[in-house]
Amino acid sequence: MTVHSSAIEGVDLVILPPVRDLGDGFQVRRALPSAQRRMVGPFIFFDQMGEAVFRSGEGLDVRPHPHIGLSTLTYLIEGEILHRDSLGSLQAIRPGEVNWMTAGSGIVHSERTSAENRAKGGKLFGLQTWIALPREAEEIDPAFAHHKAQALPVTEDAGTRLTLLAGSGDGMVSPLKTHSDMVYADIVMQHGARYRVKAEHVERAVYVVSGAIEVEGQTGAFAAGQLVVFKPDAEVVLRAGGATRLMLLGGEPLPEKRHIFWNFVSSSADRIEQAKEDWKSQRFAAVPKEHEFIPLPA
């Protein structure tokens, strides 16, 4: 992972995540956590999934695995994923929709390609983020919610379209039930369009999904695959170089350090150890009709 500071005013650092192959040609870019920046607001994990192309008979098969202490948000640009979890949820997620899963005290889920889509083949391209829960909410009951694209607030202005996925920003509030101050938005910009990154939240960053951006009035550009982290209180105007897509993320930083091991996040190292033992002993609730699972890594 390449991380470097920036001479561009208002920009703190730039993270260029490495590409990791998870097998069968399915690649991810993991921008968070990084050595120099563990979190942005409550966001502790940020993955770009794909773009993957599956031939007929191929697909995604993430076997059942556990989470504690966080919420996951899955958002697709292309393709479809079938979500199953230990609450009994069975939900397909499609482009523009939001899967919001709160692990709390513990949940298990799988992510797969449906039999219908596996037979056809196709593309899969999207983003998955983990949002650490505040300490007082780390052990709440697990929950799952799905929001259709038309339920999400949208604002458009002069070639910039912003869809608010979670939290609050730009005068809008998402229908997702979040547990701390945050913003997560999908910003699609035409060539030359502008977007002002406001100081509504303490910590903010944008991930360039496609295209490129520059900070208006300054030299230098940021390309696809880069996470650009802004300085607290800085307000900058971004300008799109070509058709561009950004993810805006951030919020109030959590006051306590977060420990992370595998799929577990907690303010308590002892709680992580307990979760590891619980998974090894299969004390987590199971996903109905699923018999596989991912073993605890060494």
Summary of the structure (lengths in Angstrom):
residues: 298
radius of gyration: 18.7
end to end distance: 22.6
largest distance: 57.5
contacts: 1013
relative contact order: 0.20
helix: 8%
strand: 50%
